[in-house]
Amino acid sequence: MKKYLQLIIGSVILAFFVSACGGGEQVKTEQTTDDTQVQVQSGAGADDMAIKAINNEIDEFFIDGFSGDSSKIRDKEDMEKMKKIVRLVKPIVNRVPDGYVMQITGHTADYESTARQKKVSEARAKAVYNALINEGVSAKKLVYRGVGSDEPRPGYDKKDFAQRCVSFKAVKK
């Protein structure tokens, strides 16, 4: 009798959790040709959830190694790092839902005039934008901008050479 009662209680608890956690939302996973996983979700907020997941995934992706006052990469090692990040970002950009784009933002260390910093940071972002286009990413999924030293990279001083970088973020069009 005791085992029978435990079985009934366990079944009731399991049924409760299944009905409470299921929520009626459907999730379908498809395999794409480049071996990346794409999740198609139905229900309100699915795009917002996808964007949040994408931004969490690319939060630490920075392309640095730019020479001061330039959009040129300093050396071969930094160029290889940039190419690696571009290859990592490509399948992520392809998962960005319609109505959103991958924003490429160029940054500078805080040394020269604000106008010059904006120009250099935009050139850095455009260089990465062009590298992604050359890798086959659709221009419709990308935008770029330069912010100079107005949006510094977290964890570094505004004058640190690590601020000479490009960052990524999925945003609404």
Backbone torsions as a table, in degrees:
resi	resn	phi	psi	omega
1	MET	NA	-40.0	-178.6
2	LYS	-62.8	-43.2	178.8
3	LYS	-64.6	-39.1	179.1
4	TYR	-62.9	-42.7	179.1
5	LEU	-65.7	-41.3	177.9
6	GLN	-63.8	-39.8	178.6
7	LEU	-63.3	-43.2	178.9
8	ILE	-64.7	-46.5	-179.7
9	ILE	-62.6	-43.6	178.0
10	GLY	-61.4	-41.0	178.8
11	SER	-64.7	-40.9	179.2
12	VAL	-64.4	-44.8	179.5
13	ILE	-63.5	-44.7	178.6
14	LEU	-60.9	-44.6	179.0
15	ALA	-62.1	-39.9	178.7
16	PHE	-61.7	-48.1	-178.4
17	PHE	-66.3	-38.3	178.2
18	VAL	-63.0	-44.8	-179.3
19	SER	-71.2	-35.6	-178.4
20	ALA	-74.7	-38.9	-175.9
21	CYS	-87.1	-24.3	-177.3
22	GLY	-66.4	-46.1	176.6
23	GLY	61.4	4.4	178.4
24	GLY	72.7	3.3	-178.1
25	GLU	-83.2	136.1	-178.6
26	GLN	-99.4	138.4	174.5
27	VAL	-128.0	127.9	-179.5
28	LYS	-124.2	131.4	178.8
29	THR	-110.3	132.7	178.6
30	GLU	-119.4	146.8	173.9
31	GLN	-91.5	128.3	178.3
32	THR	-97.3	170.5	-175.8
33	THR	-68.7	-24.7	-180.0
34	ASP	-99.4	24.7	174.5
35	ASP	62.0	22.3	172.9
36	THR	-97.6	150.1	179.7
37	GLN	-92.6	133.8	176.5
38	VAL	-119.1	128.4	177.2
39	GLN	-105.6	129.0	176.1
40	VAL	-107.7	119.7	-176.5
41	GLN	-120.0	145.1	173.2
42	SER	-106.9	153.6	179.9
43	GLY	115.7	159.0	-177.9
44	ALA	-65.8	140.8	175.3
45	GLY	83.2	5.3	-178.5
46	ALA	-61.5	-42.4	178.8
47	ASP	-64.3	-42.2	178.6
48	ASP	-62.0	-39.5	177.5
49	MET	-65.3	-41.2	179.4
50	ALA	-64.0	-42.8	179.8
51	ILE	-64.4	-42.1	178.5
52	LYS	-61.4	-42.8	179.1
53	ALA	-64.4	-42.6	179.0
54	ILE	-62.7	-46.9	-178.7
55	ASN	-65.0	-34.5	174.5
56	ASN	-65.0	-37.8	-178.9
57	GLU	-67.1	-36.6	-175.5
58	ILE	-102.2	7.3	-175.8
59	ASP	-54.3	-36.0	-177.5
60	GLU	-98.6	8.7	179.4
61	PHE	-84.7	108.7	174.3
62	PHE	-128.5	136.9	171.4
63	ILE	-102.4	114.4	177.6
64	ASP	-122.0	-167.4	-178.0
65	GLY	95.9	13.3	178.3
66	PHE	-78.0	142.8	173.4
67	SER	-67.7	154.4	178.1
68	GLY	-61.2	139.7	177.4
69	ASP	56.4	35.3	-176.1
70	SER	-153.0	158.8	173.2
71	SER	-102.0	10.6	179.5
72	LYS	-89.2	139.3	175.5
73	ILE	-75.1	139.3	-173.0
74	ARG	-64.9	-49.4	-173.1
75	ASP	-145.6	176.7	-175.6
76	LYS	-61.6	-40.0	-179.5
77	GLU	-62.1	-43.9	178.0
78	ASP	-67.5	-34.0	177.6
79	MET	-65.2	-41.1	177.8
80	GLU	-64.5	-38.5	176.9
81	LYS	-62.8	-43.2	178.9
82	MET	-61.1	-45.6	180.0
83	LYS	-61.0	-39.4	179.4
84	LYS	-63.9	-45.4	-179.7
85	ILE	-66.0	-38.9	177.0
86	VAL	-59.6	-42.8	178.6
87	ARG	-65.9	-33.7	177.7
88	LEU	-72.8	-35.6	-177.0
89	VAL	-75.9	-30.9	-175.4
90	LYS	-51.8	-55.0	-179.2
91	PRO	-66.9	-26.5	177.8
92	ILE	-68.5	-43.1	178.4
93	VAL	-60.1	-39.0	-179.3
94	ASN	-65.7	-17.4	177.5
95	ARG	-90.8	-6.3	-179.3
96	VAL	-65.1	125.1	-177.2
97	PRO	-66.8	159.9	174.8
98	ASP	-56.9	144.7	-178.9
99	GLY	90.8	-5.3	178.9
100	TYR	-127.2	159.2	176.5
101	VAL	-138.7	161.5	172.6
102	MET	-90.0	118.6	179.7
103	GLN	-92.8	125.7	178.3
104	ILE	-104.2	119.8	-174.5
105	THR	-116.4	124.1	176.0
106	GLY	-91.1	142.7	-178.9
107	HIS	-128.0	160.6	173.3
108	THR	-136.1	160.3	169.1
109	ALA	-74.1	157.2	-175.1
110	ASP	-88.0	86.2	-179.5
111	TYR	-127.6	-47.6	-172.2
112	GLU	-103.9	-165.0	-179.2
113	SER	-64.1	150.2	-179.6
114	THR	-59.2	-42.3	-179.6
115	ALA	-62.4	-42.5	179.9
116	ARG	-66.7	-40.9	179.0
117	GLN	-61.2	-42.5	179.0
118	LYS	-61.5	-43.8	-178.3
119	LYS	-64.0	-46.6	-179.6
120	VAL	-65.4	-43.5	-178.6
121	SER	-65.1	-36.9	176.9
122	GLU	-66.8	-38.9	177.8
123	ALA	-64.0	-37.2	176.8
124	ARG	-64.3	-45.6	179.2
125	ALA	-63.3	-40.1	-179.9
126	LYS	-66.4	-36.0	177.9
127	ALA	-61.9	-41.6	178.5
128	VAL	-71.6	-39.6	174.6
129	TYR	-54.4	-49.4	-180.0
130	ASN	-64.0	-37.3	177.6
131	ALA	-63.2	-39.9	177.4
132	LEU	-67.6	-40.3	176.5
133	ILE	-60.6	-43.7	179.3
134	ASN	-64.3	-24.4	176.6
135	GLU	-84.1	-2.0	176.3
136	GLY	100.6	8.0	177.5
137	VAL	-76.3	137.8	179.9
138	SER	-67.7	131.5	177.8
139	ALA	-61.6	-24.4	179.3
140	LYS	-66.8	-20.4	-178.8
141	LYS	-94.9	1.6	-173.5
142	LEU	-127.3	146.2	167.1
143	VAL	-139.8	156.3	176.6
144	TYR	-135.8	156.4	178.7
145	ARG	-156.5	157.8	175.1
146	GLY	-115.9	135.4	-178.4
147	VAL	-119.0	5.7	-178.3
148	GLY	59.5	-131.5	178.8
149	SER	-104.1	13.6	-177.1
150	ASP	-70.3	-25.9	179.8
151	GLU	-126.0	78.3	-174.8
152	PRO	-66.4	151.6	176.3
153	ARG	-65.4	129.0	-177.9
154	PRO	-60.6	141.7	174.8
155	GLY	88.5	1.3	-179.5
156	TYR	-130.8	149.1	174.7
157	ASP	-63.9	148.8	-178.3
158	LYS	-60.6	-23.8	-179.0
159	LYS	-95.2	-4.1	-178.4
160	ASP	-66.1	143.5	179.4
161	PHE	-62.8	-19.8	177.6
162	ALA	-64.2	-17.3	177.1
163	GLN	-73.5	-14.4	176.8
164	ARG	-79.6	78.7	-171.7
165	CYS	-147.6	176.5	174.3
166	VAL	-128.6	136.8	178.8
167	SER	-122.4	169.9	-176.5
168	PHE	-129.0	146.2	174.5
169	LYS	-159.8	133.1	174.8
170	ALA	-81.3	129.5	-176.8
171	VAL	-138.2	162.6	173.4
172	LYS	-66.4	148.1	177.3
173	LYS	-62.0	NA	NA
